[in-house]
Amino acid sequence: MRLGAWFAMGVVGFGLGLAGCDWRDFDNLQAQAPVLSVGPPSGFATSNDFGGVVLALSSPSDGSAAARFLATAVDTTGLALVDLDATGKASSQNITSGVLDSLGNEPLTAMAEIPLAGEVLLGSPALSGGTLLTLNLTTLVVSQFVFAAEPQFAMGVAAGSLGGTAAPDFVAVSGSAVHVFLDGASSPDLVAADSAACPLAVSTSLPSSERINRAVVIGTLTGAGAQIIVGTPALSGGGSVSFFTVDATAGTVTCAQRLTAAESQFGQAVAIGDFDGDGVSDLLVGAPPSHAYLYKGPIAPGAAPTATITDASTGGAFGAALVALNLDGEPGDEALIADPEATVGGQMRAGNVLVFSGPALATKGTTTLAAHDPSSGEAYGSALGALPFCATMPCPASPPRLPLVGAAAQVFTYFDLGLGSTTDPRAK
């Protein structure tokens, strides 16, 4: 198994260096290794809180980087942009701003890329309100989009086309409502409140890990146009995943349907992918401590899950983070399902990520992603993403996507998992 080779090769290179060998040998080994770990840049808000929320970004069209992502702190205000060049070398920088300073150390715990805009939505929720911000990826200027006194406003964010125009629409979910900003205009906003048909209320008594980066995605899952899909874990009883439709002409956001399960954490994470390779989007819903549920699209009201993915052997948070991406080059996406509380190598809460494939995600891969040298509380798998990597320009329409894994104090990406036809996308 080649996972963690970055660290293994680093040890070898260090030993050779002490023996008097050329340190460039170490550099070459490092550049060829299939896994890269990135810690916070110098001057980051904190050294042990980096990667709890990550966002994979589109590769810059000007070729200035082969890949890039954002990572945040989750206990204080901290935001960093990480670029990878065509050989996989990482460079990172803090994003600083008076606007961020004005948050009063409240963290940025929700992020979403605005399609084709070169901007990102940032959510900074608090018990007494919340702020929705935008980040320009060219100028790195952070601007306040809107502040709301509504508790936990912007605990989940998304962007996409909902109103039928070319301009992307913004979505901010609070602890009790969905807000839609058509065409990216700060007012007026369309609102859907908590209801029995589509529950949205999230208790502040839930652990913070269940409220960070609330699950919100935009996708076409019912065959009736784009919808907003929101996960709502519960303090007791079953959680839910609600679907909302937007009518721009009528100015309404309407509950369309919901999915439910017995687990209170059902809906803590959601991911859209084409897992059976039929060209239709499917939905994967995380339900810690031990389940994830697959719903084959198109999803009808009251649909039962197509499959239940179970893993009770890890640690108690299986399904806390999810991502879909094609790892082997074969039709159909694989599902990466994280358990950031998994015990690994005897270390509690070290965390790991399991890989499942097949039309019903019934095949558990032999590869388990984890830190090469796990440590207690590392929380590997706190966040997941699919990172587009474009070694040469112009970037293809469907670039290779790499697993991006956030942990408590660093972020990992993998260039080659050794799965079938997957090849290392870095320029050599």
N, C-alpha and C positions, 0 to 999 in steps of 0.2 A: 504494500500500500504506500503510495507516494505522498499522501497528505502530511503536512507538517514538515516537508523536506526543506523549506527555507531555514528552519531552525536547525535541523540535523546538519545541513551543509554548512551553516554558520559555525557550528562547533568544529567540524573538520577543518574549515578554513582557518579558524583561530589557532588550532594546534599546529598546522603547517606554518602559520605566520611566526609562531614562537621558535620554530626550527630554522627560521631564516629564509623561508620561501617568499616569493614575490607576493605582496598583498593584493596585486591585481588578480591573482588566482582566486582569492576570496571574492572579489568583486564580480568576477565572471561566474562563479558558482551561484552567488546571490542572484544575479540577473537571469540565470537559467532555471531557478527553482520554481515549482508550480504554485507556491502559496506566498502571499505577501501580507505582512501585518503592518498597520499604520497606526501610530499613536498620535496624541494631540500635538499640534505645532508648539513651538516655543512661545511662551507668553499666553497660552490658552488659560481660560478661567480656572481650571483645575486639572491636575495631572491624572486623577483617578476616576474621572467622570467624562467619558468620551466614547460615543458610539451607541448609547442607549436608544437613539433614534438616528437612522441613516436614510438618505434619499439618493438613489441612483439617478443620474441626470443624463440627458442626451449628450452625445459627444459634440464638442464645439464644431460648427461648420467651417471655421477658419483653419482647422487642423492644429490649433494651438495645444491640444491635448488629445490623446487617444481615448481617454475615459475620464470622467469626473464624478465626484459625489460630494454630498454634504453630510456632516455629522454634527450632532449637538450634545451638550451636557443636558442632564435631565433634572438636576437639583439646583442649578444656577444658570444665569444667562451666559451661554457660550456657543459659538457657531464657527465652524471651520469649513473651508472649501479645499478638497483634495483633488489634484490632477495627477493622472498617470500618463507618462509618455509612451511612445510606441514600443519601447523595450520593457515596460512595466515599472519603471522607476517612478516613485511617488514624490510629489512636492505638495506642501500644504501651507495654508495661510489662515490666520485669524480674520474673521470679518468683524470689524468694529464700527460703531455708529453711535451718535448721540441718541438716535431713536432707540437703539438697543439699551443704552444706559438708562433711558427713561423707564424701562420696564421694572426697575427696582429689584434686580436679581431674579425676577421670575423667569423660569426656563422657557425655551422654545421646544415644545414637545409634540408638535405636529408640523409636517411639511408635505407639500405636493408641488410637482412641476406644472407650470401653466403651459399647455401644448403650444409649440411653435411661437412662443412669445419671448424666449430667453429670460424668463422670470420664474420665480418660485413663490408660492404662498407659504407663510410661516404663521403658526398659531401659538400664542402664549396665553393659555387659560389660567385663571385664578379663581379662588372661591368667591371673590366679590365681583368678578367680571372677566374680561379677557380682551386681547388685542389681536387683530388679524393684520399681518404685515405683508409686504412684498419685497423681494430681493431681486435686483437687476443683476444678472450673471455677468454682464459685460463691464459695468461700472462698479459693481459690488456695493451699490447704494441701497440701503434699507429704508423703506418708507412705511409710515403707518397708513393702512388702508381704512380701517374702521376700528373703533373701540366700542364695546358694548358692556353695560353694567350687568348683563345677564350672567349668572354664575356659570363658570367653566366654559364661557364662550370661546370658540376656536380650539376645543380639545380634539377635534378632528377636522381635517380640511381636504378638499379635492378640487379639481378644475377640469373642465371639459365642455363639450358642446351639448347643451340641454335645451336651449330655446330656439334652435333651428337656424341661427345666424352663424356667420363665420367666426365671430368673436367668441373666445372661450368664456364660459360662465364660471363663477367662483361659488364654492360651497363651504360653509363653516357650520359645524355642528357643535352645539353647547351640551350642557348636561341634561337638556330637556327639549331641544328643538333643532330643526334644520333650517338654516338660512341660505337662500340662493340669491346671488348678486348677478343678474343677467348682464351679459356682455362686459362683465368686469366693472360695472358702475357701482359706486359705493352706496347709492340710494336710488330708488327705494329697494328694500330687500323683500323677497317673498319668503313666507315662513310657514312651516308645518310644525305643529306642536305635538307633544306627547299625547297618545291616545291609546285606547284599549286595542284598537285594530293594528296600530303600529307603535309599540312602546318605544320611547326614547329616553326616559328618565334614568339617569345613572347616579347612584347614591355616592355621596362623598365619603361614605364609610367603606367603600371598596378599597382594597389596597391600591396604592398609586400605580403599581405596575399594570393594573387592569384599566387604568384611566389614561395612561400615556399613549399618545398617538392613536386616538380612538379610530376604530375601523370604519373608513368611509371610502368608497370607490364609485366611479361612474362607469357604467358598462351597458352593453346590450345583451341581456340575459333572458328576456321573455319573448323575444321576437316582435316587440311592439315599440321599438325605438329605445334611446338611451334612458337609463334610470339612475337614480341615486340609491346606493345600497349602504345601509348603516347597521353596524353591529351594536347590540345593547346587552352587555353582561348584566346580571342581576345580583343583588345582595343575597337573595334566597329565591328558591324556585328556579324555573328554567329561563335562560336567556333567549334572545331573539335576534333575527336579522330582518330588517324592514326594507321594502322597496318603495320608492317615491317617484312619481312622474311629475314633470313640470309642463304647465301650459302657459307659455309666454303671453299669448293673446289675452287669456282670462286673468293672468297674474296669480296663478295658484300653484301650490305644491301639494299633491294629493297622495295619500296612502294608497298603494296599489295592492300589496300583499305582504305577508311575512312568513318566515320560516321559524320553527321553534324546535327545541330539544330539551331534555330533562336537565342537562347540566347548567348550573348557574352561570358559568363562564362561556357558554355557547355564544359566539359572536365577538369574542375578544379580538379575533383576527379574521380577515377574509382575503381571498386572493382569486383573481379571475385568470383562467387559462383554458387552453384547449387540450385536455388531458387524453382524449381518445382520438385526436387527430382528424375529426370529421369536419373541421372548419367552423364549428359552432362553439361559442364561448360557454364554459362551464364555471361553476362556483365552488370554491373550497372554503369551508368554515371551520375555524379552530374552536375546540371545546375542551380546554384543559379541565382536569389534569391528565386525561389519557386518550382523548379522541379528536379526530377531525372528520368532517362529513363532506362528502362529494355530492353535488347536485348537478346532474347533466342538463345542459341547456338544449332547447329553451325550457325555462322553468315555469311550470304552471302553478296557479294558486294552490296552496296546500300540498305541494309536492313533497313526497318522501325522499330521503336521500338515496342516491344510486348506490352508494357504498359508505361504509363506516371504516375508517382507518384507526386502528387501535395500537397503542404502545403503552403498557403499564409498567415497563421495566426501567424507565429512565429516572424520573425524579419528581413529577408532580405538576409540570407545566407544559406537557406535550400539547402543541397546538397554539402556544402563545404567540408565535409569529409564523407566517407562511409566505411562500413565494412560488410562482410557477415559472419555469424556464426549461428550454430544451437542452439537455446535457449531452445526449448521445447522437444527435443528428437524425434520429429515427422519427417517424410521424408521432405526434403527441408529446405534450409537455410532461416533464417530471414535476413532482411536488416536493419541495424542501420544507420540512416541518420541524420547527425548533422546540426544544425543551431547555430553556435557560436555567432551570433548576436541577438538571440531571447531575447525578453523581458520576464522575469520570475519574478513573484511576484512584478511587478512594477519596477524591476531593468533592465535598458537598457543594452543590450549586455551581459547579464548574461549567456545566451546560454543553449541549451538543445539538447537532442537526442531522435528521435522518432523511433519506432519499427514497421516494416511492415512485413507481412507474406502472405503466399498463393502463388500459381503458378504464378500469375501476380502481386504479392505484393499489392493486392487490400485491404487487411485487415489491418487497422491501429490499433495497439495494444492500450490497455487502459493504459499501463505503459509508462510514459514519464520519461526519465532519466534526472535529473538535480541535481545541488547541493542542499543539504537539506536547507541551508541558503544562497540563491543566493545573489550575490553582483554585482553592476554595473561594467561592463568591465571584468568580470571573464572569459568570452569567453570559457565556458564549451563546449566541442565538437570541439575544434580547431583541434584535431587529434583523430583518432580512430584506434583500433587494436583488434585482436583476440588472447588472451593470453592462450597458452597451460598450463595446470596445472596438474602436476603428483605428487600426494601425496605419492605414493609408487613406487618403482622400481621393475622390469623393467617397463618403461613407455609404456603404450599401444600404438599401431600403430595410433589410433585416440583418443588422450586424450581429456578430457573436455576442452573447450575453453571459456574463460571468457571475457566479454566486458572490454576493456581498453579504457579509455576516458581521453584525455589530455585537460588541461585548461591553463590559462595564468600563473598560479603559482603553480599548483599541478596536480597530476594524480590520477584518480579514477579507481578502479576495483571492480567488483560485483561478489560475490560468489553465490548468489541465487536471481533470479528475481521473484520467485514464479510463474513461468509459467509452468503449467502442470507437466510433469515428470522430470523437471530439479531439480537436487538435489545439495546440497552443496558438492563440491569435496574435502573439507579440511579433513584431518585426525582428528579424535576426540579422 
